[in-house]
Amino acid sequence: MASVTIKNVPDSLVKVLKSRAKRNGRSLNNEIIIGLQRYLSMRDQDAEEFLDKARTARKMAKGALTLEEVREAIESGRS
């Protein structure tokens, strides 16, 4: 396995990480690894959920107003 050095970690973050590691019965190193894995996993899920919603919206938008039609409707309502 590779080793990584992280520099300039704020003291407040180190304090939180140490507290969580102690509470979870893990070393500081393992707490950081697990935190990174969870964060990256959540980010991937967020991206997939976003893409699914975008695909659904695209399907629903077929036959909807064009951008120009929306602009015309907005402008027609202004005095």
HELIX and SHEET records of a PDB file:
HELIX    1   1 ASP A   11  ASN A   24  1                                  14    
HELIX    2   2 LEU A   28  ALA A   61  1                                  34    
HELIX    3   3 LEU A   67  SER A   76  1                                  10    
END                                                                             
